[in-house]
Amino acid sequence: MAGKTIRQSPKAVPSLPARGGGKGNAKAARRKDRKAQNKADAEAGRGALPQWTNAEIAEAFRRLAAANPAPRGELEHINPFTLLVAVVLSAQATDAGVNKATPALFKLADTPEKMEKLGETRLRSLIKTIGLYRTKAKNLIALSRQLIAEHGGKVPHDRAALEALPGVGRKTANVVLNVAFGEPTIAVDTHIFRLGNRTGLAVGKTPLEVETKLMEVVPERYRLNAHHWLILHGRYVCTARRPLCETCIIADLCKWPGKTILSSSAEQSAAHRELA
Ligand code: SF4
């Protein structure tokens, strides 16, 4: 299926910035593009897109796997505990922002015992560059105490026990189960939620609905790494404001009605610059 021509209805293709038409025209065209993209996203969110066939889903994951055979998450960590801490810190924050703060933190506290000893005030000062740091510091100290009291200072390999920890919800538990324990879970973050709905691969109104759908449709052999491939694809290719459909390796399979193909490398560079 690779190399197949991408067919799009002329109506579904947002107009491109006019070449050489001046800054005003380009700006207006970009606004029009965004409007068309929002409309296409709304249509996708209503579940109005054609269904993917099993063969198409398998082909999409075959390509994602071929392009990145050993995908890794981007949150730095050195053991299951520091992974758990990093994921808790990443709520409503970027991985890059968390990675800036955690090396100094993990040097001082890479176990629940050390974290508890560090104390909330010192912890707050180490993570103050991360959003919601006061609440997160409070949760991390309480979480460390709970790990010591109930799990011998170890991160439990158990969803219910993970979700019972302060500041830990289903998404965090899924990441820990997947990355630390090799479970084929799919943690639905903002990128996967958007990607699932936009492409028609897994349409749902809540992260749990999207996760449940993905667990149904992703072929078993791809499930362990599906979470990483989808997050990376959503973060770097199928971005919220300007998806890079022109370089997307699954564009011919994707059902999004707003797929765009930029007509020149100059326009592609402009789109990339806009995202940077
Ligand atoms: S073609 Fe690719 S980048 Fe464009 S909407 Fe579909 S998955 Fe996203």
Boltz pocket constraint, residues with backbone or C-beta under 6 A from the ligand:
constraints:
  - pocket:
      binder: B
      contacts: [[A, 198], [A, 199], [A, 237], [A, 238], [A, 239], [A, 243], [A, 244], [A, 245], [A, 246], [A, 248], [A, 249], [A, 250], [A, 251], [A, 252], [A, 254], [A, 255], [A, 256], [A, 259], [A, 260]]
      max_distance: 6.0
